[in-house]
């Protein structure tokens, strides 16, 4: 039923509702959501790719399950991880241009980050994921990756994990003109950006055959 899995932090409450509306899809229900209308911003087009993944911060990047493992093993691993880890308080978020796309990120001087939690989760799910084959590694290897990131890709299937992890919630596709979209995002999320969050749960998500992710278990 699901071709890939991942572990996300999926904000709920007001932030989760605002994010679902921004992207046009509720990752919990797996259903479309009406998007706000901003003058000069084609939000449905700008959010086409992140809409598939839902409003989330990646903790364990998408992976195929190991041939000897099944969804029950992934659910069990999430339960065990949840019993081991503690909630992480997060300061308010800010809208940041990462490369050519917008994301919600923590301030650079944030007092706490979920980096250690993310590293532990990646380690916990590593034995449950199918390794990338050489063709996949070659396709995903980019000239700009550092030596450590290239090693991460070969070992974990993704370059931006462990020391190279950065908490972020993707808001758009690549932008040619980010200023208008940034203003729209700041207007839409408004006071929620300054509201502290708590990373109090992790979500196991699955990608269906249409390439859409939804929450399977928290």
Kinemage of the C-alpha trace (Angstrom):
@kinemage 1
@onewidth
@group {chain A} dominant
@subgroup {mainchain}
@vectorlist {calphas} color= white
{ca unk a 1} P 0.000 0.000 0.000
{ca unk a 2} L 2.848 2.389 0.808
{ca unk a 3} L 5.972 2.642 -1.299
{ca unk a 4} L 8.027 4.647 1.191
{ca unk a 5} L 7.900 5.622 4.838
{ca unk a 6} L 9.372 8.437 6.934
{ca unk a 7} L 9.270 9.842 10.450
{ca unk a 8} L 8.049 13.418 10.730
{ca unk a 9} L 7.231 15.999 13.324
{ca unk a 10} L 3.722 17.029 12.283
{ca unk a 11} L 2.596 20.169 14.139
{ca unk a 12} L -1.031 20.129 15.193
{ca unk a 13} L -3.273 22.791 16.727
{ca unk a 14} L -3.311 26.265 15.200
{ca unk a 15} L 0.107 25.906 13.583
{ca unk a 16} L -0.851 22.588 12.015
{ca unk a 17} L -4.121 24.016 10.679
{ca unk a 18} L -2.368 27.083 9.263
{ca unk a 19} L 0.254 24.885 7.605
{ca unk a 20} L -2.325 22.537 6.095
{ca unk a 21} L -4.195 25.493 4.606
{ca unk a 22} L -0.977 27.039 3.257
{ca unk a 23} L -0.010 23.820 1.473
{ca unk a 24} L -3.578 22.856 0.545
{ca unk a 25} L -3.557 19.425 2.165
{ca unk a 26} L -4.133 17.887 5.598
{ca unk a 27} L -1.465 15.258 6.256
{ca unk a 28} L -3.484 13.743 9.112
{ca unk a 29} L -6.656 13.163 7.080
{ca unk a 30} L -4.960 12.848 3.708
{ca unk a 31} L -7.452 15.298 2.247
{ca unk a 32} L -7.263 18.587 0.291
{ca unk a 33} L -7.730 21.866 2.162
{ca unk a 34} L -8.759 25.215 0.673
{ca unk a 35} L -5.758 27.530 0.300
{ca unk a 36} L -5.706 31.266 1.069
{ca unk a 37} L -5.632 33.738 -1.793
{ca unk a 38} L -2.799 36.278 -1.986
{ca unk a 39} L -2.509 38.958 -4.633
{ca unk a 40} L 0.393 38.236 -6.945
{ca unk a 41} L 1.076 34.775 -5.472
{ca unk a 42} L 0.009 31.573 -7.248
{ca unk a 43} L 0.042 29.547 -4.039
{ca unk a 44} L -1.294 26.276 -5.539
{ca unk a 45} L 1.569 26.294 -8.046
{ca unk a 46} L 4.248 27.357 -5.554
{ca unk a 47} L 3.281 24.598 -3.109
{ca unk a 48} L 2.785 21.760 -5.597
{ca unk a 49} L 5.690 19.602 -4.433
{ca unk a 50} L 5.596 20.232 -0.650
{ca unk a 51} L 1.832 19.570 -0.741
{ca unk a 52} L 2.609 15.921 -1.465
{ca unk a 53} L 4.652 15.622 1.720
{ca unk a 54} L 2.318 17.611 3.974
{ca unk a 55} L 3.114 20.201 6.640
{ca unk a 56} L 5.980 18.661 8.564
{ca unk a 57} L 9.582 18.724 9.684
{ca unk a 58} L 11.520 15.666 8.533
{ca unk a 59} L 13.117 13.646 11.332
{ca unk a 60} L 13.893 10.403 9.439
{ca unk a 61} L 13.969 11.044 5.665
{ca unk a 62} L 11.758 8.928 3.355
{ca unk a 63} L 12.948 5.367 2.839
{ca unk a 64} L 11.809 2.034 1.468
{ca unk a 65} L 11.379 -0.583 4.169
{ca unk a 66} L 13.897 -3.429 4.337
{ca unk a 67} L 12.725 -6.563 2.459
{ca unk a 68} L 12.781 -8.515 5.731
{ca unk a 69} L 10.768 -5.871 7.620
{ca unk a 70} L 7.169 -4.714 7.425
{ca unk a 71} L 4.989 -1.853 8.564
{ca unk a 72} L 4.413 -3.573 11.907
{ca unk a 73} L 8.154 -3.389 12.576
{ca unk a 74} L 8.142 0.343 11.790
{ca unk a 75} L 5.202 0.957 14.089
{ca unk a 76} L 6.916 -0.988 16.866
{ca unk a 77} L 10.121 1.008 16.386
{ca unk a 78} L 8.197 4.273 16.672
{ca unk a 79} L 6.528 3.113 19.886
{ca unk a 80} L 9.880 2.127 21.362
{ca unk a 81} L 11.458 5.406 20.313
{ca unk a 82} L 8.574 7.381 21.779
{ca unk a 83} L 9.069 5.647 25.111
{ca unk a 84} L 12.757 6.523 25.107
{ca unk a 85} L 12.754 10.167 24.042
{ca unk a 86} L 11.623 13.308 25.833
{ca unk a 87} L 9.702 16.230 24.347
{ca unk a 88} L 11.831 19.089 23.021
{ca unk a 89} L 10.693 22.692 23.586
{ca unk a 90} L 11.162 24.848 20.509
{ca unk a 91} L 11.286 28.615 20.381
{ca unk a 92} L 9.261 30.531 17.822
{ca unk a 93} L 9.872 29.921 14.135
{ca unk a 94} L 10.903 32.258 11.356
{ca unk a 95} L 10.414 32.229 7.612
{ca unk a 96} L 13.770 31.616 5.960
{ca unk a 97} L 14.922 31.357 2.363
{ca unk a 98} L 16.833 28.071 2.126
{ca unk a 99} L 18.460 28.026 -1.267
{ca unk a 100} L 15.534 28.948 -3.501
{ca unk a 101} L 12.621 27.759 -1.357
{ca unk a 102} L 10.898 29.109 1.742
{ca unk a 103} L 10.829 27.207 5.006
{ca unk a 104} L 9.992 27.678 8.656
{ca unk a 105} L 13.181 27.340 10.688
{ca unk a 106} L 14.402 27.860 14.212
{ca unk a 107} L 16.392 31.005 14.944
{ca unk a 108} L 20.138 30.482 14.732
{ca unk a 109} L 20.431 31.266 18.455
{ca unk a 110} L 17.619 28.901 19.515
{ca unk a 111} L 18.139 27.672 23.073
{ca unk a 112} L 17.129 24.082 22.204
{ca unk a 113} L 17.019 22.080 18.989
{ca unk a 114} L 15.789 18.584 18.107
{ca unk a 115} L 19.133 17.650 16.525
{ca unk a 116} L 19.988 14.948 19.066
{ca unk a 117} L 16.464 13.538 18.856
{ca unk a 118} L 16.667 13.411 15.063
{ca unk a 119} L 20.038 11.638 15.167
{ca unk a 120} L 18.676 9.015 17.568
{ca unk a 121} L 15.630 8.461 15.355
{ca unk a 122} L 17.765 8.034 12.227
{ca unk a 123} L 19.883 5.448 14.044
{ca unk a 124} L 16.802 3.614 15.332
{ca unk a 125} L 15.222 3.279 11.886
{ca unk a 126} L 18.447 2.610 9.987
{ca unk a 127} L 18.204 -1.211 10.307
{ca unk a 128} L 14.610 -1.069 9.012
{ca unk a 129} L 15.323 0.740 5.755
{ca unk a 130} L 16.361 -0.782 2.435
{ca unk a 131} L 19.802 0.508 1.374
{ca unk a 132} L 19.994 2.637 -1.755
{ca unk a 133} L 21.344 0.826 -4.777
{ca unk a 134} L 24.298 2.305 -6.648
{ca unk a 135} L 22.080 3.852 -9.331
{ca unk a 136} L 20.104 5.707 -6.644
{ca unk a 137} L 23.288 6.888 -4.955
{ca unk a 138} L 24.682 8.136 -8.250
{ca unk a 139} L 21.431 9.953 -9.037
{ca unk a 140} L 21.292 11.697 -5.657
{ca unk a 141} L 24.971 12.546 -5.387
{ca unk a 142} L 25.463 16.257 -6.044
{ca unk a 143} L 28.728 18.143 -6.674
{ca unk a 144} L 27.999 20.598 -3.842
{ca unk a 145} L 27.752 17.910 -1.148
{ca unk a 146} L 30.514 17.914 1.435
{ca unk a 147} L 32.524 14.769 2.066
{ca unk a 148} L 30.505 14.105 5.242
{ca unk a 149} L 27.216 14.622 3.424
{ca unk a 150} L 28.296 12.226 0.687
{ca unk a 151} L 29.125 9.660 3.374
{ca unk a 152} L 25.702 10.215 4.946
{ca unk a 153} L 24.060 9.602 1.586
{ca unk a 154} L 25.849 6.313 1.092
{ca unk a 155} L 25.233 5.102 4.645
{ca unk a 156} L 21.863 6.574 5.630
{ca unk a 157} L 20.355 7.230 2.200
{ca unk a 158} L 20.204 11.005 2.716
{ca unk a 159} L 22.942 13.653 3.027
{ca unk a 160} L 21.382 16.026 5.567
{ca unk a 161} L 21.285 13.892 8.706
{ca unk a 162} L 23.304 13.718 11.936
{ca unk a 163} L 25.661 16.740 12.116
{ca unk a 164} L 24.181 18.060 8.874
{ca unk a 165} L 20.568 18.002 10.087
{ca unk a 166} L 18.720 21.301 10.235
{ca unk a 167} L 15.155 21.523 11.510
{ca unk a 168} L 12.897 23.057 8.874
{ca unk a 169} L 9.345 22.917 7.526
{ca unk a 170} L 9.234 23.384 3.762
{ca unk a 171} L 6.676 25.917 2.539
{ca unk a 172} L 7.269 26.263 -1.216
{ca unk a 173} L 8.913 24.900 -4.323
{ca unk a 174} L 11.886 26.753 -5.805
{ca unk a 175} L 11.089 30.442 -6.205
{ca unk a 176} L 12.186 32.863 -8.881
{ca unk a 177} L 10.972 35.850 -6.864
{ca unk a 178} L 10.860 35.025 -3.137
{ca unk a 179} L 10.006 38.453 -1.719
{ca unk a 180} L 6.283 38.387 -2.464
{ca unk a 181} L 5.924 34.800 -1.236
{ca unk a 182} L 7.845 35.680 1.933
{ca unk a 183} L 5.477 38.550 2.684
{ca unk a 184} L 2.495 36.266 2.083
{ca unk a 185} L 3.922 33.651 4.451
{ca unk a 186} L 4.641 36.185 7.172
{ca unk a 187} L 1.110 37.540 6.823
{ca unk a 188} L -0.502 34.090 6.894
{ca unk a 189} L 1.388 32.586 9.830
{ca unk a 190} L 1.481 35.936 11.660
{ca unk a 191} L 1.668 35.690 15.435
{ca unk a 192} L 2.051 31.907 15.256
{ca unk a 193} L 5.678 32.453 14.242
{ca unk a 194} L 6.495 33.885 17.669
{ca unk a 195} L 4.550 31.212 19.555
{ca unk a 196} L 6.780 28.540 21.137
{ca unk a 197} L 6.228 24.962 19.981
{ca unk a 198} L 6.907 21.658 21.662
{ca unk a 199} L 8.122 18.689 19.687
{ca unk a 200} L 5.987 16.368 21.756
{ca unk a 201} L 5.305 13.594 19.265
{ca unk a 202} L 6.689 11.842 16.222
{ca unk a 203} L 4.624 10.576 13.301
{ca unk a 204} L 5.198 7.532 11.128
{ca unk a 205} L 4.025 8.532 7.654
{ca unk a 206} L 3.558 6.539 4.486
{ca unk a 207} L 3.751 7.521 0.822
{ca unk a 208} L 0.995 5.994 -1.270
{ca unk a 209} L 1.205 4.994 -4.924
{ca unk a 210} L 0.192 8.542 -5.959
{ca unk a 211} L 3.195 9.999 -4.116
{ca unk a 212} L 1.123 11.487 -1.277
{ca unk a 213} L 2.205 11.161 2.360
{ca unk a 214} L -0.152 10.760 5.283
{ca unk a 215} L 0.148 10.056 8.999
{ca unk a 216} L -0.148 6.379 9.936
{ca unk a 217} L 0.743 6.496 13.621
{ca unk a 218} L 1.821 8.976 16.276
